[in-house]
Amino acid sequence: MKKTRIAVVSAGAVGAYVAAHMARAGLDPVLIDAWPAHVEHMRQHGLSITGTTPEEAFTTPVHALHVCDVPQLMREEPFDIAFICPKSYDTEWAAMLILPYLAADGCMVSLQNCMNDERLAGVVGWGRALGCIASKIMVELYVPGHVHRGVAKGGKDYTVFRVGEPHGRITARAQQIAQILETADSAKATANLWGERWSKLVANCMENGMSAATGMMGNDVMRSEPHRRFLIRLAGEAVRIGKAAGYALEPVVGLDPDRFLQAGEGDAAVLAALEETLLAQAKKRSDTQVASMGQDMVKGRRTEIEFMNGFVVKTARSIGLEAPLSQALTELVLSVERGKLKADPRNITELRL
């Protein structure tokens, strides 16, 4: 039986994490990345993974290519599956890079934050584009060749990877991709890609921009009452917009999305219970964990704020609504990103919204 050929385009934190587990399982993915030091480290020393338990640590050899090496793939068998894993603003570029090396019946999978499926389909076509949500994965790539996961694995208690077709039917290829991702953590095929996407967007809107605007660690944001409450209001606003736009929302960080909506709109009892649950969740992750957008700020990279909170604002306006909290946070993060403002907890506490 022919072995499935797998490419991972942009082997950053998420891409490298899943690729390392695939490699250890014998699937032999090809990792493609633009960070020269990362590629060279993987070639010479393999790819190392650590987590919250000693059992999660391992190092595995991987087949890593720099983007300039990609043309050599023309001499190899085409790929059956290409996982597209860059930041949202590089979606089309990454898809175009691997498209000439994709089999005629091959597909691409957007394993990214945000709602990039339409842009991916613009390159490869709707019939060859799938989406995958990575929920509660919290991975970091600070040094070449080493990915750290700052939260416990989901396993049987929580499904981390949700693979879906845009048309909403569960297909054999979606199930196959979920099975591949099970090498890293729990996975399933979903019939609700769009609801899953928006629910993950809500989760990203809660913490990513907050980390970028304040410079705070994830748990520090959660333990600070004014920041935690603003985070909940952000989530409630995004839930309200998502429901108005017609998305069938799934749980957000494992919780009923309506709880965020109710708490954000002033239900004190729901707010108190929600805060208690979120604080309990924070105890299960590392105190050094930083949201991906906070990591971008540390690295001096462009953030995805316009594809997260900015996308909520855009969606709201398209249906005649407003999202003032996400709009304010988007403007704050862009100001920090462009050097007009310093990351500071007061950027949030001094907002009057």
C-alpha positions in Angstrom: 0.0 0.0 0.0 1.3 3.4 -1.0 2.5 5.5 2.0 0.7 8.8 2.5 3.0 11.7 1.6 2.7 14.6 4.1 4.1 18.1 4.0 4.0 20.6 6.8 4.4 24.1 5.4 5.7 26.5 8.0 7.0 24.3 10.8 6.6 26.9 13.6 5.2 26.0 17.0 2.1 24.2 15.9 3.5 22.8 12.6 6.6 21.5 14.3 4.7 20.0 17.2 2.4 17.9 15.1 5.2 17.0 12.6 7.5 15.7 15.4 4.8 13.4 16.6 4.1 12.2 13.0 7.8 11.6 12.5 8.1 9.6 15.7 5.1 7.5 14.5 6.9 6.7 11.3 4.8 8.9 8.9 7.9 10.8 7.6 6.5 14.3 7.0 8.5 16.9 5.1 8.9 20.1 7.2 9.3 23.3 5.3 10.2 26.5 7.1 11.7 30.0 6.5 13.8 30.3 9.7 17.3 29.1 8.6 18.6 28.4 12.1 15.5 26.3 12.9 15.8 24.3 9.7 19.6 23.7 10.3 19.1 22.6 13.9 16.4 20.1 12.9 18.7 18.7 10.2 21.6 18.3 12.5 20.0 17.5 15.8 16.4 16.6 15.1 13.3 18.2 16.6 12.7 18.2 20.4 9.4 18.3 22.1 8.7 19.0 25.8 5.5 19.4 27.8 4.1 19.5 31.3 5.2 16.0 32.1 8.5 14.2 31.6 6.8 11.5 29.5 6.1 14.1 26.8 9.7 14.9 26.1 11.4 13.3 23.1 13.7 14.2 20.2 13.2 12.7 16.7 14.9 13.0 13.4 12.9 14.9 10.8 13.1 15.7 7.1 13.4 19.5 7.1 13.7 21.9 4.1 14.3 25.6 3.9 11.8 27.4 1.5 14.7 27.8 -1.0 15.0 24.0 -1.1 11.4 23.3 -2.1 12.0 23.1 -5.9 14.0 19.9 -5.3 10.7 18.3 -4.4 9.9 18.1 -8.1 12.1 15.0 -8.2 10.0 13.3 -5.5 6.5 11.8 -5.3 3.8 14.5 -4.9 2.2 15.1 -1.5 -1.2 13.7 -0.6 -1.8 16.1 2.3 -0.2 19.5 2.9 -0.7 21.0 6.4 -0.7 24.8 6.0 0.5 26.2 9.3 1.9 29.8 9.0 0.5 33.0 10.5 -2.7 34.0 8.9 -1.1 36.8 6.8 1.1 34.2 5.0 -1.7 31.7 4.1 -1.8 32.3 0.4 1.9 32.5 0.1 2.4 29.1 1.8 -0.4 27.5 -0.2 1.1 28.7 -3.5 4.6 27.4 -2.4 3.4 23.8 -2.0 0.7 23.7 -4.7 3.0 22.6 -7.6 4.0 19.6 -5.4 0.5 18.4 -4.4 -1.0 15.3 -6.0 -3.9 15.7 -8.4 -6.2 14.2 -5.7 -4.3 15.7 -2.8 -5.6 18.3 -0.3 -4.5 21.1 1.9 -5.4 21.5 5.5 -5.4 24.9 7.2 -4.0 24.0 10.7 -4.0 27.6 11.8 -5.7 30.1 14.1 -8.3 32.4 12.6 -10.7 32.0 9.6 -8.3 31.4 6.7 -10.3 28.7 4.9 -11.6 31.0 2.2 -8.2 32.3 1.4 -6.8 28.8 1.2 -9.6 27.7 -1.1 -8.8 30.7 -3.3 -5.5 29.0 -4.0 -6.3 25.3 -4.1 -10.1 25.3 -4.6 -12.9 24.5 -2.2 -12.9 20.8 -3.2 -9.3 20.4 -2.0 -9.3 22.6 1.2 -10.0 21.4 4.7 -9.8 23.1 8.0 -8.4 22.0 11.4 -8.8 23.7 14.7 -6.1 23.1 17.3 -7.8 23.8 20.6 -6.0 24.3 23.9 -2.6 23.4 22.4 -0.5 26.3 23.8 2.8 25.5 22.1 5.9 27.8 22.0 8.9 27.9 19.7 11.5 30.2 21.3 14.7 28.5 20.2 15.5 26.5 17.0 14.4 22.9 17.0 12.6 22.9 20.4 8.8 23.2 20.9 7.4 23.4 24.4 3.7 22.7 25.2 2.6 24.7 28.3 -0.7 22.8 29.0 -1.5 19.2 29.7 -2.6 17.0 26.8 -6.3 16.7 26.1 -6.3 13.0 25.7 -9.7 11.3 26.3 -10.9 14.3 28.4 -10.7 17.0 25.7 -10.5 16.8 21.9 -7.7 19.0 20.8 -7.8 18.7 16.9 -11.1 19.0 15.0 -10.9 18.4 11.3 -13.7 19.5 9.0 -14.8 19.9 5.4 -16.2 23.3 4.4 -19.4 21.6 3.2 -20.0 20.1 6.6 -20.1 16.4 5.7 -17.7 13.9 7.4 -15.5 12.4 4.8 -13.0 9.6 4.7 -10.2 12.1 4.1 -11.2 14.2 7.1 -11.2 11.0 9.2 -7.8 10.0 7.8 -6.4 13.5 8.7 -7.8 13.2 12.2 -6.2 9.8 12.6 -2.8 11.3 11.5 -3.2 14.1 14.1 -4.0 11.5 16.8 -0.2 10.8 16.8 0.1 14.2 18.7 -3.1 14.3 20.7 -6.9 13.6 20.6 -8.6 14.3 17.3 -11.9 14.0 15.5 -13.6 14.8 12.3 -16.3 17.5 12.7 -19.4 18.3 10.7 -19.3 21.9 12.0 -16.0 23.4 10.8 -17.4 26.9 10.8 -18.8 26.8 14.3 -15.6 25.3 15.5 -13.6 28.0 13.8 -15.6 30.8 15.3 -15.5 29.2 18.8 -11.7 29.0 18.5 -11.7 32.6 17.3 -13.5 33.6 20.5 -10.8 31.9 22.6 -8.1 33.6 20.6 -9.8 37.0 21.0 -9.8 36.5 24.8 -6.1 36.0 25.4 -3.9 36.7 22.4 -4.5 40.5 22.0 -4.5 40.9 25.8 -1.0 39.4 26.0 0.3 41.5 23.1 -1.2 44.8 24.5 -0.1 44.2 28.1 3.1 42.1 27.9 1.7 39.8 30.6 2.0 36.0 30.9 -1.2 34.1 30.2 -1.8 33.2 33.9 -1.0 36.7 35.0 -3.7 38.1 32.8 -6.2 35.5 34.2 -5.3 36.3 37.8 -5.7 40.0 37.5 -9.3 40.8 38.1 -9.7 43.8 35.7 -7.8 42.0 32.9 -9.8 38.8 33.5 -13.1 40.6 33.4 -12.2 42.5 30.3 -11.2 39.2 28.7 -14.6 37.7 29.6 -16.3 40.8 28.1 -14.2 40.3 24.9 -15.4 36.7 24.7 -19.0 37.7 25.2 -18.9 40.3 22.5 -17.3 37.8 20.0 -20.0 35.2 20.9 -22.7 37.7 20.3 -21.3 38.7 16.9 -20.8 35.0 15.9 -24.3 34.0 16.8 -25.7 37.0 15.0 -23.6 36.0 11.9 -25.2 32.6 12.0 -22.5 30.4 13.4 -23.5 27.3 15.4 -20.9 27.8 18.2 -19.2 25.0 19.9 -17.8 25.2 23.5 -15.2 27.9 24.0 -12.3 26.7 26.1 -14.5 23.8 27.0 -17.3 26.0 28.3 -20.8 27.0 27.1 -20.4 30.1 24.9 -23.6 31.5 26.3 -22.0 31.8 29.7 -19.5 34.4 28.3 -22.4 36.2 26.6 -24.4 36.4 29.9 -21.4 37.3 32.0 -20.3 40.0 29.6 -23.8 41.5 29.6 -23.9 41.8 33.4 -25.1 38.6 34.9 -23.1 38.7 38.2 -23.8 35.1 39.2 -22.7 33.7 35.9 -19.6 36.0 36.0 -18.6 34.7 39.4 -18.9 31.1 38.4 -17.1 31.7 35.1 -14.2 33.4 36.8 -13.9 30.5 39.2 -13.8 28.0 36.4 -11.2 30.1 34.3 -9.0 30.4 37.4 -9.1 26.7 37.9 -8.2 26.1 34.3 -5.2 28.4 34.7 -3.8 26.1 37.3 -3.4 23.4 34.7 -1.0 25.3 32.5 2.5 26.6 33.0 3.0 30.0 34.5 5.5 30.7 31.7 2.9 30.2 29.0 2.5 33.2 26.7 -0.2 33.5 24.0 1.1 33.3 20.4 0.6 37.0 19.8 2.6 37.8 23.0 5.3 35.6 21.6 5.2 37.6 18.3 5.7 40.8 20.2 8.8 39.4 22.0 10.2 38.3 18.6 9.4 41.6 16.9 7.1 39.9 14.4 3.8 41.1 12.9 0.8 39.9 14.9 -2.4 38.4 13.8 -4.6 40.9 15.6 -6.3 42.0 12.4 -7.3 38.3 11.7 -8.6 37.8 15.3 -10.2 40.7 17.1 -10.1 42.7 13.8 -12.0 40.0 12.1 -14.7 40.1 14.7 -15.0 43.9 14.1 -15.2 43.3 10.3 -17.8 40.6 10.7 -19.9 42.8 13.0 -19.9 45.7 10.6 -20.9 43.4 7.7 -24.1 42.6 9.5 -24.8 46.1 10.8 -23.4 45.7 14.3 -20.4 47.0 16.2 -17.7 45.3 18.3 -16.2 48.2 20.4 -14.1 46.0 22.7 -12.4 44.1 19.9 -12.0 47.3 18.0 -10.3 49.0 20.9 -8.0 46.0 21.5 -7.1 45.8 17.8 -6.1 49.5 17.8 -4.0 49.0 21.0 -2.2 46.0 19.7 -1.4 47.7 16.4 0.0 50.7 18.3 2.3 48.5 20.3 3.3 46.4 17.3 4.2 49.6 15.4 6.2 51.1 18.3 3.8 53.9 19.0 2.9 52.5 22.5 4.7 50.2 24.9 3.1 46.9 26.1 1.7 47.7 29.6 -1.1 46.3 31.8 -2.4 49.8 32.0 -3.3 49.8 28.3 -6.3 47.7 29.4 -7.1 49.1 32.8 -7.2 52.6 31.5 -9.7 51.9 28.8 -13.1 53.3 29.4 -15.5 50.9 27.6 
